[in-house]
Amino acid sequence: MEIRHNYNTPNVGQVERTASVAAGALLAYGAMKQKGMARLGLGLLSAAFFRRGITGFCYTYQALGIRTAADPEGRNATLPYETGIRVDKAITINRPKDEVYAFWRDLENLAEFMEHVESVRVQGDGRRSHWVAKGPGGKRMEWDAEIINEIPGKLIGWRSLPGSDVPNAGSVHFADAAGGRGTEVKVELQYNPSGGTLGAFTAKLFGGDPSEQIHNDLKRLKTRLEAGVVLSAGVEKSDSDGEHYRRAEKVVAASEESFPASDSPAYTH
């Protein structure tokens, strides 16, 4: 499930808001001197500028991922408040919670099942890491990230550091699945793609749906942990490996039919 924000917070700076109101007033004055369609057109344009100045919200800025207004105090500065794309996904893995958590916490394992991630290199005390990924059109993208919140066995929260090609933040939650069915893994990701929301839409046109990508990544994680099969993208398999992989996929498919993942958590402010 890909979640767009309910934009109810200004994204236009105060100087621009004042200028928009002034422009609206000039256009309204000009409209009074016109007749017919010219008057209507100037009147509508005037109303648009007044709305932008009074509300401080610009739909064009929303589409382009631009924000000139100051962020509310106390917000994570990694991503401008209420900008970018948010995706929430969940899956149930038939393995103990501590095992699933430990595999994920070793961040270098993530490249095994995340299709577009080429590598993750842990730095220093293990809370910082360097990521290399394949972006739209084969573009190579890199960023540094840090773990900012961690509850062993339950939660890992992270954010990218300044200068990242793709600013992002999010968390992954681990919980015992109902009925002793293993572990429920919930991923909550927010990111600001190149070109903002418009850039994400363009990427979709070329097969880059982030919601579907994360869903597929989690399915590979499920197969990896339940059947012990490494599903790294772009790795050719021998005939025996391929047969092992096909058997593993059948096991995972049967597991999903019997025990579907729970609904993704709702996103609210």
N, C-alpha and C positions, 0 to 999 in steps of 0.2 A: 504494500500500500504506500503510495507516494502522497505526501501531505503538503499542500500549499498553505502558507500562513494566511490567517485572516488579518489583512493589513488595516489596522486601525490606529497606527502610530505614525506621526509625521515623518516623512523622509526628505523633506525640503528644508534647507537652512533658512534662518530668519531673514537674512539679506535678500534671498531669492523670493521669499514670501512677500516682503514689502514691495519688491519690484513687480511681482505678479499683480498685486492689488492696484498699483499705479498704472500698469499696462491695461488692466481691466477697466479702470476709470477712463483712460484715454480712448479705448475702443468703444466704450458706451457712449461717450460724447460724440465720437465720429458716427456711430450708428444713428444717433438722433438727426443727423444731417442728411441721411440717405433715405432711399425709398425702395420698396419691393424686396427682392432677394438680397441685394447688397445690405440693406438694413438688417434683415434676418441673419445673414451670415456674420456680420460684425457683432450683432447682439449675442449670438451663440458663442463666438470666440471670447467676447467680453466676459460672459458667464463662466467660461472655462478657466480664464485667468483669475477671476474672483474666487472660484472654488479652490483653485490651487493655492492662492495666497491665504485664504481664510482657514482651510483645513490643514495646509502644510503637506498634503499628500499628492504625489504625481504618479499617474499610471505608467507614463513612459519610463520614469526612474525605476519603478517596480519591475518592468519588463527587462530592463538593462542591468538590473542589480546594482543600481547607483543609489547612494545615500549621502546627502550633504548635511542633514540634521544631526545634532549631537545625540549620542546614544544615552538612554536613561541610565542613571547611576546604578551601579551594582550589577550591570550586565557583563557577560563574557565578551571581551573585546576581540576575540578571535574572529567572530563573524558579526558584522553589523546587525543590530537588533531587528528582528523580523525581516531578514533578507535571506536570499538563497533558497535552497531546496531541502526539504526534510523527508526522509524515508524511514519507515518503521517496518521491521520484519521479524517474524518469530518462527521457530521450528523446534520440534521435539526430537531429541537424540537419545536413543536407547543405551545410554552409558551413564555411570555414576557422575553426579555433579562435580565432585572434586577432580575427577579425571578430565572432564570437558574443560573446566576452568583452567587447570594446569596446562593443558595443551594450548589454549588460547593465550594464556599469560606469557608463554614463551613466544614472544612476538614474531620471531623469525619463522615460526611454523605457518604464519598467516599466508605466506606466499604459496604454500602448498595447495590451498583451495580457493584463494581469491584470484580469479582469472586474469584481471588486469594489473595485478601487483607482481612486478618482476622480482623484487627483493625487499626485505626489511632487515636492517642491521641495528642491533641494540647497542646503545652507547652508555658509557659511564656506569651508573648504579642500576641500570635496567629500566629506569623510568623515561628515558629519552631514546628516540629511535629515528633512523633515517630511512625514508621510503622512496622507492623508485617504481613508477607505474607507467602503463601504456595508456595514453589518452586518445581522444578522437583523431582519426586519420593517422594513427601510429605515432603521434607526438609523444616524446618522452617527458614525463612530468616527475618532479622530485619535491619532497618537503620533509621537514623535521617535525616531530610530534613529541608531546610529553604526556605522561599519565598524571592527571590532576586529581583523581579521586579513585580510591581502591578499597574495596572490602573483600578480603581474601575469600574465595569460594563463592562470592555473590555478585560483585560488580567491578567493572573496569571502566573508568571514564577518561577521555583524552581530549586534547585539542592540538591543532597544528600551531607551529611557531611563526612569528612574523617573517615575511619573505617567501612563504610557501606558494608554489604554483597553483595549488588548489586549497584555499583556506577551508578547514573542516573541523568539526567537533562532534562528539557523540559519546555513547556509552553502550556497553554490552552487559546484559543481566543474566545471571544463571540461577535457576530455581528448580527444586524437585518437581517433576511432573506429577500430576494427579494419578493415583492408582499405581504408583511405583513403576511408571513407564519410562524412567530415566530422567533426563534433564531438559527443561524448557530454556532455550536460548533466545533472548530478545535483543535485537540490535536497533538502536536509535541513532541515526546519522543525519547530520545537517552539514551541508557544504555549499560553497559558492563557486559554481563552475565559471570557466572563462567566458565572459560575455553575460554573466548573470543568468537570470531565468530564461532569457532569450537564447543564451548559449546552450542551456540544457535542452530546450525545445529543438534547436538545430541538431544537437547530438542525437536526439531520438530519431530524427528523420534518416539518420545513417546507422540505425541499429544500436544506439547507445543508451537504452533506457536504464537509468540507475536502479530503479525499483526491481526490474527483472534481473539485473546483474547481481544484486545482493541476494535475491531469492535463489538464484542458481549457485552462488557462492556457498550459501548455507546448506543447500542440498549436497554439494561436494564435501562440505565438512561432515555432514551426517554419514555419508558413505565412507569417508576417511576413517572416522572413529568407530563406526559400527562394524565395518568389514575389513578395516586395516589396509585399504587401498589408497595409494597416493595418486591424486588426480591433478597433478600440476599441468597447467595449460601448455600446449605446444610440445609435450613430451610423447614421442612415438613409443608404442608398446609392442612387444612381441606377441605372437599368437597366443601363447599361454597367459601372458599378462592380460590380453584382451578378453580372453574367456573368463579370467578371474574378475575382471572389471564388469563384464556383462552379468555374471552371477551376483556380484555385489549390488548392481543396480536393481536387479529383480528383488533382492532382499529388502533394499531401501524402499522400493515402490510398494511392496507388500506391507512394510511397516507403516508407511504414510497412509495407506488405505485403511488400515486397522486403527491407527492412532494419529489422526491428523493434527497438525500444529494448531495451537489455540490462536484466536484472533490477536492481531497486533494491538498493542496498547494505544488508546486514544491520545491525541496530542492536544493539550489545552494550555492556556496561559493562566 
